[in-house]
Amino acid sequence: MPRPVRRWVRVKALSAEEKAVIAAACEDFIARTLKSRFLPEVRPTEFNYPVDIFGKWRGSRYSFIMRYRSGFPDNLGEEFNAPFTRLDHVEEHLSDIRFNVMWLRHTGQWWCLHSSVTLEEALRLIESDELLWPIC
């Protein structure tokens, strides 16, 4: 069997400053758009109910996360996080910062819905594409 051909690929990792700028834009988007649309107020129920939406970096991926609180009697008040959309930095794109917009399937696998888009395009897609919205 022939050996696979190796090739060199230049990559551009995000700096701490770039991550901070991206996180600030995403936090503004969460506060301005997502929270006002999907979580205008916390309404306790007897089931799991949403209490917050926030974002978090993990490596070169920024996740949008919904925080839930349990209303069930056996675990009343316990909280857990459920990510619903993720931006994966495309490191092979050297001229500007690009992301793959990922959707969390019911199987627990991330699926790329939109590839190599700018941050502004990604936020616009999250705002308009129902698959990328949190489950409330």
Beta strands, then each sheet from edge to edge (+ up, - down):
strand 1: 49-58
strand 2: 61-69
strand 3: 79-89
strand 4: 99-104
strand 5: 110-117
sheet 1: 1+ 2- 3+ 4- 5+
end
